[in-house]
């Protein structure tokens, strides 16, 4: 169940899903019990609740006529699928190989490590490595040396890494 509710303090309108004991106004933070909140509409259809809230906001702003010309949220969402270009065309027109991007995304989702994870692994697995050793470790795993050098500086500046006599250690 969805309910369009209002705040008695700041007049904000929002949608509550379900029936929590209390709700907090997203604008002013006032907390009230569900029973004490003014409910303008309760419905099983989320899109209906969204339409009612949008209609109320438009009326407050004096744009009821313009709002009446718009489609419902459900119809607008359906129209989004027909707008713009598909991902493959976007990648191709950007000069990228869509198949290669798909391969990399698949690798990433199956457990490959991020650059930062590789850098931290280099620091954990090598006993007090030098910057050159960390860079070489990361380079062998596809991390650009420039990234590694910048990341080492940032980790040291943030206190997550100590550097002594050219050797690094995670803290």
LUMVOFI-289205 format. One record per residue: residue in three letters; x, y, z of N, C-alpha, C, O in turn. Coordinates in steps of 0.05 Angstrom, whole numbers, plus 5000, padded with zeros to 4 digits. Example, Ala and Ser with C-alpha at 12.3 -4.5 7.8 and 13.67 -1.06 7.14 Angstrom:
<pts>
 type  nxx  nyy  nzz caxx cayy cazz  cxx  cyy  czz  oxx  oyy  ozz
  ALA 5264 4886 5156 5246 4910 5156 5264 4934 5156 5285 4934 5169
  SER 5257 4955 5142 5273 4979 5143 5258 5001 5157 5268 5023 5161
</pts>
This chain:
<pts>
 type  nxx  nyy  nzz caxx cayy cazz  cxx  cyy  czz  oxx  oyy  ozz
  UNK 5017 4977 5000 5000 5000 5000 5018 5025 5000 5039 5025 5013
  UNK 5009 5045 4986 5023 5070 4984 5005 5092 4994 4981 5092 4988
  UNK 5016 5112 5008 5000 5134 5018 5015 5160 5012 5039 5162 5016
  UNK 5000 5179 5001 5011 5206 4997 5004 5221 5023 4981 5224 5030
  UNK 5026 5229 5037 5022 5242 5063 5034 5270 5062 5051 5277 5045
  UNK 5026 5286 5082 5036 5313 5084 5047 5319 5112 5039 5306 5131
  UNK 5065 5338 5113 5076 5347 5139 5060 5371 5148 5055 5390 5133
  UNK 5052 5370 5173 5037 5393 5185 5055 5417 5191 5044 5439 5195
  UNK 5081 5413 5192 5099 5435 5198 5108 5450 5174 5105 5475 5173
  UNK 5117 5436 5153 5129 5450 5130 5113 5446 5104 5120 5457 5083
  UNK 5091 5430 5106 5073 5425 5083 5086 5408 5061 5076 5408 5038
  UNK 5107 5394 5066 5119 5377 5046 5101 5354 5040 5085 5346 5058
  UNK 5102 5343 5016 5086 5320 5008 5105 5298 5000 5125 5303 4986
  UNK 5100 5273 5008 5116 5251 5000 5100 5225 5001 5077 5226 5010
  UNK 5111 5204 4991 5097 5178 4990 5110 5159 5010 5134 5156 5011
  UNK 5092 5146 5025 5101 5125 5044 5092 5098 5033 5069 5095 5026
  UNK 5111 5080 5033 5104 5053 5025 5100 5036 5050 5116 5038 5069
  UNK 5079 5021 5050 5073 5004 5073 5060 5021 5095 5048 5041 5090
  UNK 5063 5010 5119 5050 5024 5142 5068 5024 5166 5063 5010 5186
  UNK 5090 5039 5164 5109 5041 5186 5095 5054 5210 5076 5070 5206
  UNK 5105 5049 5234 5093 5061 5258 5096 5091 5257 5078 5106 5264
  UNK 5120 5101 5249 5126 5129 5247 5138 5135 5220 5148 5118 5206
  UNK 5137 5161 5213 5150 5170 5188 5163 5197 5194 5153 5212 5211
  UNK 5184 5202 5179 5198 5228 5183 5196 5244 5158 5200 5234 5136
  UNK 5190 5270 5161 5188 5288 5139 5216 5291 5126 5235 5297 5139
  UNK 5218 5286 5099 5243 5289 5086 5254 5317 5085 5278 5322 5081
  UNK 5236 5337 5089 5244 5365 5087 5253 5376 5114 5275 5386 5117
  UNK 5236 5374 5134 5242 5387 5160 5249 5367 5182 5259 5375 5203
  UNK 5246 5341 5177 5254 5321 5196 5234 5315 5219 5241 5299 5236
  UNK 5211 5327 5218 5191 5322 5239 5182 5293 5237 5176 5283 5216
  UNK 5181 5280 5260 5173 5252 5261 5145 5250 5274 5139 5263 5294
  UNK 5128 5235 5261 5100 5231 5270 5092 5202 5267 5103 5188 5250
  UNK 5072 5194 5282 5061 5168 5279 5045 5166 5253 5035 5186 5244
  UNK 5043 5142 5242 5028 5138 5217 5000 5148 5219 4989 5162 5201
  UNK 4987 5142 5241 4959 5150 5245 4955 5180 5246 4934 5190 5240
  UNK 4976 5195 5255 4974 5224 5258 4980 5239 5232 4974 5262 5230
  UNK 4992 5225 5213 4999 5238 5187 4973 5241 5171 4956 5224 5171
  UNK 4971 5264 5158 4948 5268 5140 4953 5253 5114 4973 5257 5101
  UNK 4935 5235 5108 4937 5219 5084 4918 5229 5063 4893 5229 5067
  UNK 4929 5239 5040 4912 5250 5020 4900 5228 5002 4877 5231 4992
  UNK 4915 5207 4999 4905 5184 4984 4921 5159 4993 4945 5161 4998
  UNK 4907 5136 4994 4920 5111 4998 4912 5093 4975 4889 5092 4967
  UNK 4932 5079 4964 4927 5062 4940 4947 5039 4939 4968 5040 4952
  UNK 4939 5019 4924 4957 4996 4920 4976 5001 4897 4996 4987 4894
  UNK 4971 5021 4881 4986 5027 4857 5006 5050 4862 4998 5073 4867
  UNK 5032 5044 4861 5052 5065 4865 5050 5087 4845 5052 5111 4852
  UNK 5045 5081 4820 5043 5102 4800 5019 5121 4805 5021 5145 4799
  UNK 4998 5110 4815 4975 5127 4822 4982 5146 4844 4976 5170 4843
  UNK 4997 5136 4864 5006 5154 4886 5024 5175 4875 5022 5198 4883
  UNK 5042 5168 4857 5061 5187 4846 5045 5209 4830 5052 5233 4831
  UNK 5025 5200 4815 5009 5219 4799 4994 5239 4818 4993 5262 4812
  UNK 4983 5228 4839 4968 5246 4858 4987 5266 4871 4980 5290 4872
  UNK 5010 5257 4880 5029 5276 4892 5038 5297 4872 5039 5321 4878
  UNK 5044 5288 4848 5053 5307 4827 5031 5327 4821 5037 5351 4817
  UNK 5006 5318 4820 4984 5336 4814 4981 5356 4837 4976 5380 4831
  UNK 4984 5348 4861 4982 5366 4884 5004 5387 4883 4999 5411 4889
  UNK 5028 5378 4877 5051 5397 4875 5047 5417 4853 5053 5441 4856
  UNK 5036 5408 4830 5031 5425 4807 5010 5446 4815 5012 5469 4808
  UNK 4989 5437 4828 4967 5455 4836 4978 5477 4855 4971 5500 4853
  UNK 4995 5469 4874 5007 5488 4893 5023 5509 4878 5023 5533 4886
  UNK 5037 5501 4857 5054 5519 4842 5038 5535 4821 5050 5552 4807
  UNK 5012 5529 4818 4996 5543 4799 4999 5533 4771 4994 5547 4751
  UNK 5007 5507 4768 5011 5496 4741 4992 5472 4736 5000 5453 4723
  UNK 4968 5473 4746 4949 5451 4742 4943 5446 4713 4941 5423 4705
  UNK 4941 5468 4697 4934 5465 4669 4957 5450 4654 4952 5432 4638
  UNK 4982 5458 4660 5004 5445 4647 5007 5416 4655 5013 5399 4639
  UNK 5001 5411 4681 5003 5384 4690 4982 5366 4677 4987 5342 4671
  UNK 4959 5377 4672 4937 5361 4660 4945 5352 4632 4934 5331 4622
  UNK 4963 5366 4619 4972 5358 4592 4993 5335 4592 4998 5323 4571
  UNK 5005 5330 4615 5025 5309 4616 5013 5281 4618 4990 5278 4626
  UNK 5029 5262 4609 5021 5234 4612 5025 5226 4641 5037 5240 4657
  UNK 5015 5202 4648 5019 5192 4675 5047 5182 4678 5061 5178 4658
  UNK 5056 5177 4702 5083 5167 4707 5088 5140 4692 5109 5136 4680
  UNK 5068 5122 4693 5071 5096 4680 5076 5100 4650 5093 5086 4638
  UNK 5060 5118 4638 5063 5122 4609 5089 5136 4602 5102 5130 4582
  UNK 5098 5154 4619 5123 5168 4615 5147 5148 4617 5165 5149 4601
  UNK 5146 5129 4636 5167 5109 4638 5168 5092 4613 5189 5084 4604
  UNK 5144 5085 4602 5144 5069 4578 5157 5083 4555 5170 5071 4538
  UNK 5153 5110 4554 5164 5126 4532 5195 5128 4534 5208 5131 4513
  UNK 5206 5125 4558 5235 5127 4561 5250 5105 4545 5272 5110 4536
  UNK 5237 5082 4541 5250 5061 4526 5254 5069 4497 5272 5058 4484
  UNK 5238 5086 4487 5239 5094 4459 5256 5119 4454 5258 5128 4431
  UNK 5266 5131 4475 5281 5156 4473 5311 5151 4472 5321 5133 4486
  UNK 5325 5166 4456 5354 5164 4456 5364 5140 4439 5349 5128 4424
  UNK 5390 5134 4443 5402 5113 4428 5408 5090 4447 5410 5094 4471
  UNK 5411 5066 4435 5417 5043 4452 5447 5043 4460 5463 5058 4449
  UNK 5454 5027 4480 5481 5027 4491 5502 5020 4470 5523 5032 4469
  UNK 5496 5001 4453 5515 4992 4433 5521 5015 4413 5545 5019 4406
  UNK 5501 5029 4404 5505 5051 4386 5521 5073 4400 5539 5085 4388
  UNK 5515 5079 4425 5529 5100 4440 5559 5093 4442 5576 5110 4437
  UNK 5565 5068 4449 5593 5060 4452 5607 5062 4425 5630 5072 4423
  UNK 5594 5052 4404 5607 5052 4377 5612 5080 4368 5634 5086 4358
  UNK 5593 5098 4372 5596 5126 4363 5617 5141 4381 5628 5161 4373
  UNK 5622 5130 4405 5642 5142 4422 5670 5131 4416 5689 5139 4429
  UNK 5672 5113 4397 5697 5102 4389 5705 5078 4405 5729 5070 4405
  UNK 5686 5065 4419 5693 5042 4435 5681 5017 4423 5662 5018 4408
  UNK 5694 4994 4429 5685 4968 4419 5665 4957 4439 5672 4951 4462
  UNK 5640 4955 4431 5619 4947 4449 5624 4919 4460 5618 4913 4483
  UNK 5635 4901 4443 5641 4873 4453 5663 4874 4474 5661 4859 4494
  UNK 5683 4891 4471 5704 4893 4490 5694 4904 4517 5701 4894 4538
  UNK 5676 4924 4515 5664 4935 4539 5648 4914 4554 5650 4912 4578
  UNK 5633 4898 4539 5617 4876 4551 5636 4856 4564 5630 4847 4586
  UNK 5658 4850 4552 5677 4830 4563 5689 4841 4589 5690 4826 4609
  UNK 5696 4866 4590 5708 4878 4614 5687 4879 4636 5693 4873 4659
  UNK 5662 4887 4629 5641 4887 4649 5636 4860 4661 5631 4857 4685
  UNK 5637 4839 4644 5633 4812 4653 5656 4804 4672 5651 4792 4693
  UNK 5680 4811 4665 5703 4805 4682 5700 4818 4709 5704 4806 4730
  UNK 5692 4844 4709 5689 4859 4733 5667 4847 4751 5670 4846 4776
  UNK 5646 4837 4739 5624 4826 4756 5631 4798 4765 5617 4787 4783
  UNK 5651 4785 4754 5658 4758 4763 5682 4757 4781 5694 4736 4785
  UNK 5689 4780 4793 5709 4779 4814 5735 4791 4809 5753 4789 4825
  UNK 5739 4805 4787 5765 4819 4783 5767 4842 4803 5747 4852 4813
  UNK 5791 4849 4808 5796 4869 4829 5797 4897 4818 5804 4902 4794
  UNK 5790 4917 4834 5792 4945 4827 5821 4953 4829 5837 4938 4840
  UNK 5827 4976 4818 5855 4986 4820 5863 4989 4849 5886 4982 4856
  UNK 5846 5000 4865 5852 5005 4893 5857 4978 4907 5875 4976 4924
  UNK 5841 4958 4901 5844 4932 4914 5871 4920 4906 5885 4908 4923
  UNK 5879 4923 4881 5905 4913 4872 5928 4927 4886 5947 4915 4895
  UNK 5925 4954 4889 5945 4969 4903 5948 4960 4932 5970 4956 4942
  UNK 5926 4957 4946 5926 4948 4974 5937 4920 4976 5952 4913 4995
  UNK 5931 4903 4957 5942 4876 4957 5973 4876 4954 5987 4861 4967
  UNK 5982 4894 4937 6011 4897 4933 6024 4905 4960 6046 4895 4966
  UNK 6011 4922 4974 6023 4932 5000 6021 4910 5021 6038 4908 5039
  UNK 6000 4894 5021 5996 4872 5040 6015 4849 5036 6026 4837 5054
  UNK 6018 4841 5010 6033 4816 5004 6063 4820 5003 6077 4800 5006
  UNK 6072 4844 4999 6101 4849 4999 6109 4862 5025 6096 4880 5035
  UNK 6130 4852 5036 6139 4863 5062 6154 4889 5057 6175 4890 5046
  UNK 6142 4911 5067 6152 4939 5064 6164 4944 5036 6188 4948 5033
  UNK 6147 4944 5016 6157 4948 4989 6164 4977 4983 6155 4995 4997
  UNK 6180 4981 4963 6187 5008 4954 6165 5016 4934 6148 5000 4926
  UNK 6165 5042 4927 6145 5052 4908 6148 5037 4881 6128 5030 4869
  UNK 6173 5032 4873 6178 5018 4848 6166 4990 4849 6155 4980 4829
  UNK 6169 4976 4871 6159 4949 4874 6128 4949 4873 6116 4931 4861
  UNK 6116 4968 4886 6086 4970 4885 6077 4976 4857 6058 4964 4847
  UNK 6091 4995 4843 6083 5002 4816 6086 4978 4798 6068 4973 4781
  UNK 6108 4963 4800 6112 4939 4783 6091 4918 4789 6080 4906 4770
  UNK 6084 4913 4814 6064 4894 4821 6037 4901 4808 6024 4885 4796
  UNK 6030 4927 4811 6004 4936 4801 6004 4936 4770 5984 4929 4758
  UNK 6027 4944 4758 6029 4945 4729 6024 4917 4717 6011 4914 4696
  UNK 6035 4897 4730 6032 4869 4721 6003 4860 4722 5996 4841 4709
  UNK 5987 4874 4737 5958 4868 4739 5940 4888 4725 5916 4890 4730
  UNK 5953 4904 4708 5937 4923 4691 5932 4950 4702 5916 4965 4691
  UNK 5945 4958 4724 5941 4984 4735 5962 5003 4725 5986 4997 4728
  UNK 5955 5026 4714 5974 5045 4703 5992 5056 4725 5983 5061 4747
  UNK 6018 5059 4719 6037 5070 4739 6029 5097 4751 6033 5102 4774
  UNK 6017 5114 4734 6009 5141 4743 5988 5139 4765 5989 5153 4785
  UNK 5969 5120 4761 5948 5116 4782 5961 5107 4808 5955 5117 4829
  UNK 5979 5087 4806 5991 5076 4830 6007 5097 4845 6005 5098 4870
  UNK 6022 5114 4831 6038 5134 4844 6020 5155 4858 6025 5162 4881
  UNK 5998 5163 4845 5979 5182 4857 5965 5170 4881 5962 5183 4902
  UNK 5958 5144 4878 5944 5131 4900 5962 5127 4924 5953 5130 4947
  UNK 5987 5121 4920 6006 5119 4942 6008 5146 4957 6008 5146 4982
  UNK 6009 5168 4943 6011 5194 4955 5985 5200 4971 5987 5210 4993
  UNK 5962 5194 4960 5937 5199 4973 5933 5182 4998 5924 5192 5019
  UNK 5941 5156 4997 5939 5139 5020 5958 5148 5042 5951 5147 5066
  UNK 5982 5158 5035 6001 5168 5055 5990 5193 5067 5992 5197 5091
  UNK 5979 5211 5051 5968 5237 5061 5944 5232 5079 5940 5248 5098
  UNK 5928 5212 5074 5904 5206 5090 5911 5190 5115 5893 5187 5132
  UNK 5936 5181 5118 5944 5167 5142 5938 5137 5141 5940 5123 5161
  UNK 5930 5126 5118 5924 5098 5115 5950 5082 5109 5950 5058 5109
  UNK 5971 5097 5103 5996 5085 5094 6019 5100 5106 6018 5125 5108
  UNK 6040 5086 5115 6063 5100 5125 6086 5096 5105 6089 5074 5093
  UNK 6103 5116 5103 6126 5114 5086 6150 5122 5102 6151 5143 5115
  UNK 6170 5104 5102 6195 5109 5117 6218 5099 5101 6220 5075 5094
  UNK 6237 5117 5095 6260 5111 5080 6254 5098 5053 6267 5079 5044
  UNK 6233 5108 5040 6225 5098 5014 6210 5072 5014 6206 5060 4992
  UNK 6202 5062 5037 6188 5037 5039 6160 5042 5050 6156 5059 5068
  UNK 6140 5027 5041 6112 5032 5048 6101 5009 5065 6109 4986 5063
  UNK 6081 5017 5082 6068 4997 5099 6039 5007 5104 6035 5031 5111
  UNK 6020 4990 5100 5992 4997 5106 5988 4998 5136 6000 4982 5151
  UNK 5973 5017 5145 5967 5020 5174 5940 5008 5181 5933 5008 5204
</pts>
